[in-house]
Amino acid sequence: MLDHVVVSVSNLERSAAFYKEALAPLGHTGHVVYEGDAGHAALRGFGDADETYLLLKRGTPAPHAVHVAFVAKSKKAVDAFYRAAMSAGGRDNGPPGPRPHYFPGYYAAYVLDPDGYNVEAVFQKR
């Protein structure tokens, strides 16, 4: 349904470094570096080997306006995301664990990125 989401961050390089480390366990790598031209903002993008899903641009953060959830292939990947995000300077917003109040089989972890965006990794056994 969506091709990509652009999120405004206060410090592009700091946020790019955070997402590079936090998303690596989920198979998402930083593979777009666009310095901007003709009035277009510089961007840093993350996704899988085929697509870019998350783009960061310098601007005024709006952390209460956006929540981003990334698919994890296993509970171990959710756990690894959480450890990597915390190591990269994220703040705990819900440690890895089951969330049966959402859906049966829902396993997730939540961290706040450097600007306070709620970033989630979720594995759903379907």
N, C-alpha and C positions, 0 to 999 in steps of 0.2 A: 504494500500500500504506500509506504513512504520510501523515498529515495535517499534522503539524508536530512539531518537536523543540524542547524547552525546555533551555537551557543556563544554568547558574549562573555569574555573573561577579562579580568583586570590586567593580567600579565600573561601574554601569549606563550612565551617560552617556558615559564614556570608551569603553566597548565599543561602544555604539550609534554613536558617531562613527566608530570604526574600521570597523565593518561597513557603515555608510552609504557610505563612500568605497570600500572594498575591493570591495563587491558591485555597485556602480553599473555597471562595465563589463560585467557579466553580465546586466544588466537587472533586478536585484533592488533595490528601493527600500525605504526605511524608511517603512512606511505604517501601522504600528500603534503608537500611543502610549497605553498604558493605565496610569493612575496607581494602580490597585488600590483595592479597597474590601472591606469585610466579611471581612477576613483574607486576601484574595488579594493576592499580590505584584504590584508594579508590573512592567509588561512593555514591551519594545520589540521590534517584530516586523519581519521582512524577508521579502520574497517577490517574486513578479512582480505584474503588474497585477490578477490574478484571485485569488491565494491568498497566505496567509502561511505560510511553511514553517519559518522559524527564529525562535524567540522567546528573548529574553534576560531573565533575572531576576537580581536582586541575591541573592547567596548565596556559598557556599564553592565556588570553582572545583574541578573534577576533570579537569584537562586530559588525563590518561592514560586516562580513561574514555570519551572521546568524540572521534571524528574526523568532521568534516563535509566532504562533497565536493559541490560545486555543478557542475551541468552548464553547459558553455560551448558556444556555437554555432559556435565556430571556434577555431583555434590563436591567431589574433590576439586574440580575447577572453580566452584564457588568459593571454597575454602582458600584456594591459592590466590584468587582475585583479592579476597579480603586481606590476606597477609601482604600481598604486593602493594595494594592501595595504602594500607597503614604504613608500610615501610617507605612509601613515596610521599608521606606527609598528609595522608588522608586522616579524617577524624571519624571515629566510630559513630555509626548511626543505626546499628543493629547487627550484631555478630552473626556469623553463619548459623543457620538452623532451619528446622521446619516451620512453616507458616500455614498450618492447617486451617486457620480462620480465613485465609484467602481462597485456597483450593486444596483438596487432598493431593498430596505429593508435591506441594510447592515448597521448595528449599531455596533460601535466598540469604544474601548478606547486603548490608547497606553501609556506605561510607559517604562522608561529605568531602567534596573536592576542595582545592585551595580557596575557591570563592564561595563555598557553602552549598553547592549543588548536591542534591541527593542522588547518588549513583548506586545502582543496584546490579548485582549479578544474580540470575535466577535459573535454577534447574527445575523443570516441571516434568515429573514422570507421567507420561500420558498413555 
